Amino acid sequence: MSGDAADEVLDALVIGAGFSGLGMLYHLLDRDFTARVIEAGDDVGGTWYWNRYPGCRCDSPTEVYQFFFSEELLQEWDWTHTFPDQPEILRYLQHVADRFDLRRHITFGTRVLSAAFDQATQTWRVTLDNGEQVVSRYLITAVGCLSDPQVPDYPGLEDFGGEWYHTSRWPHGGVDVAGKRVGVIGTGSTGIQIIPELAAEAAHLTVFQRTANFSFPARNRPLRPGEMEGFKATYDQIHAQIRAAKLGQRFAPMPGSALDVPETERNRFYEESWAQGNAVLLFSGWEDLLTDEEANKTAADFVRSKIAERIDDPTTREQLLPRTHPLGTKRPPLDTGYFETYNRDNVALVDLRQNPIVAFTTRGVRVQTGVPDQTRVHELDVLVFATGFDAITGPLLEIDITGRGGISLREKWTDGPLTNLGLATAGFPNMFTITGPGSPAVISNMPTAIEQHQEWIRDCLVFMRDHGHRTIETAGAAEAEWTAHVSELAQQTLLVKVDSWYMGSNVPGKPRRFLSYLGGVGTYGEVISGVADSGYDTFVLDGPD
Ligand code: NA7
């Protein structure tokens, strides 16, 4: 293993061993760089290591949610369902680690506390929580976009007498909820996945909902005989298709406006898409669904009507119908029996807009009743937080990163992140952020976006080595221009009008900024390839000592 001694200089240190870190490590070793990965978890997997809650499943179809760098890997791995669940994805990533002999380059159970660029030696000095210091020429963050869990700060959690868990820190041995009174706070993608599972096991489930959410039926099912073989025979085409597509998926928006299509034709499309499941309706729908409120409303009304059909009780139905935001402006979840769960006798819904949480108590969750000065406690044995993450910037800013001249990333990004291409930030030479802010990442099929970055970084490091360059750093002007471009694209959509983790507005005090590039994976790929082909013209090579 390389890089154990403090005086040894690694070529690259990678933070994180999920999809991003594992693939990056593969590419670095493949090009004969010395590399080491530092991973907080005890195994590979990243998101899929941490998120072990019941019902945890990917919302991208199996045939696109994987690495495409190895034909052998593609041909030997068999997926079982149309949407892979957490255990299967984790097994896949473990297989990748073993098959390419990656584990011996990974230090598990260890966190990176800080990373400081040393100008004199032009290296990164990285301090780990085991006291070790590692020196590396390049620093590559592969920390994931949704890896910094958020627990709301209502008072009294320390007094709660039951057990509580954040979904992304679910115990490895599971949680026995049989015969227990369980509460779930949060109805995002995670809440929508876990709620039906908990309802089936618990004596009673109370769902605390702040925002009623749209959801599409996943229609997940086992792959049929021959389907996997069909994927294997066409992986080349599938890969080309997802690399060129806006969302890194096998579907793409239709040109034109939903409003220019006769209502019957429009509704026929919505019905057919709904029957297919997934978010086909939204992502294969007309391109103005996410830019024009009226167009969006045609689809949102349709989805609301479908949701309404699934809920028996009129009051509960009214509370569950999403009316506060346009369809798709919060990350659209896929579900399996989510809305039907509220038809069960052992499930109750608390609408936090009518009955806000006041505090946690020894016995449960205290909410306002609507009568002035009156509260009531929902008694619980287990409390589950499906309350999301400090997305995209959170995991990066958890690490104390300082660049040239001691500039701190936390200070530099006080008003929001500044990057060139979502890959680099000025003042931080030889540092790359896989799926960083300003890249397509969360607005696409994640592995597609991740592989774009891995290849670009690999090729950049090869270029640096071949041309004898020591440092590469984005030009400040390019960073300003890219950040403005990202913002401008977002402003043309409905997504900026709504509070969501896309906007950073789910975290108190976080700057309200759209955090991702909306130009699409295909266009983005052309842009970053163009920069590489130009000899990195928006970057400064061998900048000031
Ligand atoms: P999300 O999508 O951020 O959802 C979090 C949910 O928790 C959402 O319903 C929030 O309501 C709710 N929430 C957050 N804070 C509070 C407080 N303080 N009180 C009550 N309710 C709260 O996180 P997920 O884990 O579901 O999904 C994250 C991504 O992971 C997902 O999009 C996929 O990409 C994978 P709100 O809507 O903010 O009113």
Boltz pocket constraint, residues with backbone or C-beta under 6 A from the ligand:
constraints:
  - pocket:
      binder: B
      contacts: [[A, 146], [A, 152], [A, 153], [A, 185], [A, 186], [A, 187], [A, 188], [A, 189], [A, 190], [A, 191], [A, 208], [A, 209], [A, 210], [A, 211], [A, 331], [A, 352], [A, 386], [A, 387], [A, 388], [A, 389], [A, 499], [A, 501], [A, 506]]
      max_distance: 6.0
